[in-house]
């Protein structure tokens, strides 16, 4: 059997040697360019990565595709995989804790003027009365998308004494102390939130659902944080609201496009924070991704049910 590792999203390319040591009777090929992937997938049974339509078409013998991240929206051949009826799995789980931590970093940085403090530190300025901090205890966090990441964010927010409300079509699990509303109350979520966190997957039904109208439902004292995917929020509308003073702050880990355009006002606005889609990237996360690959390869070779199977029709 041949397995193609078509990505370096496992914390380095040396993982292929670990795979060869663990599964000595299996052939592993590392393919980090489109040309290499097309060549190697031709006689492969398993592909680890995000196949395009062209790659999937070239892999006529593929029987399993594993996406190395949580979201499968980046799999160009998703529809073809679904039509072929072969399983597609993902690496849900390892991203949860660091992304939730990063969300709270964003929130506390906006609440306590971290950008201004760092600028003052860089220029050697001591201005005790120059900050307008906010207490987060007692404020309301609204979470759009209550999957594993949304629930981890909620647990942290509750620990800070915040009231937490979420909107989700059907959460897998509950978090005590969190009110979860149906999708038809998304507008209500925006009206209620002091901190609106976008933690939903990018799907046809979530794309651009946070537009000028919904952003306008937030209070001028509210802030919006995007931690899951770009493309859910209309960033042009979001920038307009921030520049016009209709929002207190914006924090973005995911954008569309990535990176942001050079002329985006988010780069320079004093109440905006940007990180480069890097919220999950810890050593523990990478090892978690690797462990899922190892566990699922054992299961595949033993004819057992694969972990973390995704639905290509639903998109998650």
Residue pairs with C-beta under 8 A, 6 or more apart in sequence:
1 26
1 27
1 45
1 46
1 301
2 26
2 27
2 28
2 29
2 40
2 43
2 44
2 45
2 46
3 19
3 26
3 27
3 28
3 29
3 44
3 45
3 46
3 47
3 48
3 297
4 28
4 29
4 31
4 37
4 40
4 41
4 44
4 46
4 47
4 48
4 49
4 59
5 15
5 16
5 19
5 28
5 29
5 30
5 31
5 48
5 49
6 31
6 32
6 37
6 40
6 41
6 47
6 48
6 49
6 50
6 51
6 55
7 32
7 48
7 49
7 50
7 68
8 32
9 49
9 68
9 69
9 289
10 68
10 286
10 289
10 290
10 293
11 283
11 286
11 287
11 289
11 290
12 286
13 30
13 32
15 290
15 293
16 28
16 30
18 290
19 26
19 28
19 293
19 294
19 297
20 26
20 28
22 294
22 297
23 297
23 301
26 297
26 301
29 40
29 44
30 36
31 37
31 39
31 40
31 41
34 52
34 55
37 49
37 51
37 55
38 54
38 55
38 58
41 47
41 51
41 55
41 58
41 59
41 62
42 58
42 59
42 60
43 61
44 59
44 61
44 62
45 61
45 62
45 63
45 64
46 62
46 63
46 64
46 65
46 66
46 297
46 300
47 55
47 59
47 62
47 64
47 65
47 66
48 66
48 68
48 293
49 65
49 66
49 67
49 68
50 67
50 68
50 69
50 74
50 75
50 76
51 59
51 65
51 75
51 76
51 77
51 81
52 76
52 77
53 76
53 77
53 80
55 76
55 77
56 62
56 65
56 76
56 77
56 80
56 81
57 77
57 80
62 86
63 86
64 86
64 87
64 88
64 89
64 300
64 306
65 75
65 77
65 81
65 86
65 87
65 88
65 89
66 88
66 89
66 90
66 91
66 293
66 296
67 74
67 75
67 88
67 89
67 90
67 91
67 310
68 91
68 289
68 293
69 90
69 91
69 95
69 289
70 90
70 91
70 92
70 95
70 149
71 90
71 201
71 202
71 228
71 229
71 316
72 78
72 88
72 90
72 310
72 312
72 315
72 316
73 201
73 202
73 203
73 229
73 315
75 81
75 88
75 312
78 88
78 312
78 315
79 312
81 88
81 312
82 88
82 312
82 313
87 306
87 309
88 309
88 310
88 312
89 292
89 296
89 306
89 307
89 308
89 309
89 310
90 308
90 310
91 288
91 289
91 292
91 293
91 308
92 148
92 308
93 148
93 288
93 292
93 308
94 280
94 284
94 285
94 286
94 287
94 288
94 289
94 291
94 292
95 149
95 280
95 285
95 288
96 148
96 149
96 152
97 152
97 284
98 279
98 280
98 281
98 282
98 284
98 285
99 149
99 152
99 153
99 227
99 253
99 279
99 280
100 149
100 152
100 153
100 155
100 156
101 156
101 279
102 227
102 253
102 275
102 279
102 280
103 153
103 156
103 197
103 199
103 225
103 227
103 279
104 153
104 156
104 157
104 160
106 225
106 227
106 251
106 253
106 273
107 136
107 141
107 157
107 195
107 223
107 225
107 251
108 114
108 136
109 115
109 251
109 273
110 223
110 248
110 249
110 251
110 271
110 273
111 133
111 134
111 135
111 136
112 131
112 133
112 134
113 131
113 132
113 133
114 273
115 270
115 271
115 273
116 130
116 131
116 270
117 131
120 126
120 127
120 130
136 160
136 161
136 162
136 195
137 160
137 161
137 162
138 161
138 162
138 163
139 162
139 163
139 194
139 195
140 162
140 163
140 164
140 165
140 192
140 193
140 194
140 195
141 153
141 154
141 157
141 162
141 163
141 164
141 165
141 193
141 194
141 195
141 196
141 197
142 165
142 166
142 167
142 189
142 190
142 192
142 193
142 195
142 196
142 197
143 150
143 153
143 154
143 164
143 165
143 166
143 167
143 197
143 199
144 166
144 167
144 186
144 189
144 196
144 197
144 198
144 199
144 200
144 210
144 232
145 166
145 167
145 168
145 198
145 199
145 200
145 201
145 206
145 228
146 154
146 166
146 167
146 168
146 171
146 178
146 180
146 199
147 168
147 171
147 172
147 199
147 200
147 201
147 316
148 172
149 199
149 227
149 228
150 166
150 168
150 171
150 197
150 199
150 200
151 171
151 173
151 175
151 178
153 197
153 199
153 227
154 164
154 166
154 175
154 178
155 175
157 164
157 195
158 164
158 175
158 177
158 178
162 195
164 175
164 177
164 178
164 179
165 178
165 179
165 180
165 181
165 189
165 192
165 193
166 178
166 179
166 180
166 181
166 189
167 180
167 181
167 182
167 183
167 185
167 186
167 189
168 180
168 183
169 182
169 183
171 180
174 180
181 188
181 189
186 209
186 214
187 214
187 217
189 196
190 196
190 214
190 215
190 217
190 218
191 217
191 218
193 218
193 222
194 219
194 221
194 222
194 223
195 222
195 223
195 225
196 218
196 222
196 223
196 224
196 225
197 225
197 227
198 210
198 224
198 225
198 226
198 227
198 228
198 229
198 232
198 233
199 227
199 228
200 206
200 228
200 229
200 232
201 228
201 229
201 315
201 316
202 228
202 229
202 230
202 231
202 232
202 315
203 314
203 315
203 316
204 315
206 232
207 231
207 232
208 231
208 232
208 233
208 234
209 232
210 224
210 232
210 233
210 234
210 238
211 234
211 237
212 234
212 237
212 240
212 241
215 224
215 233
215 234
215 237
215 238
215 241
215 246
215 247
216 241
216 246
218 224
218 241
218 246
218 247
220 245
220 246
220 247
220 248
221 248
222 247
222 248
223 247
223 248
223 249
223 250
223 251
224 233
224 238
224 247
224 249
224 250
224 251
225 250
225 251
225 252
226 232
226 233
226 251
226 252
226 253
226 254
226 255
227 253
227 254
227 279
228 254
229 254
229 256
230 252
230 254
230 255
230 256
230 257
230 258
231 256
235 252
235 255
235 256
235 260
235 264
235 266
238 247
238 250
239 264
239 265
239 266
241 247
242 249
242 250
242 265
242 266
242 269
242 271
242 272
243 265
243 269
247 271
248 271
249 271
249 272
249 273
250 266
250 269
250 271
250 272
250 273
251 272
251 273
251 274
252 260
252 266
252 272
252 273
252 274
252 275
253 274
253 275
253 276
253 277
253 278
253 279
254 277
255 274
255 277
258 276
258 277
259 276
260 266
260 267
260 274
265 272
266 272
266 274
267 274
292 307
292 308
295 307
296 306
296 307
296 308
298 304
299 305
299 306
299 307
300 306
310 316
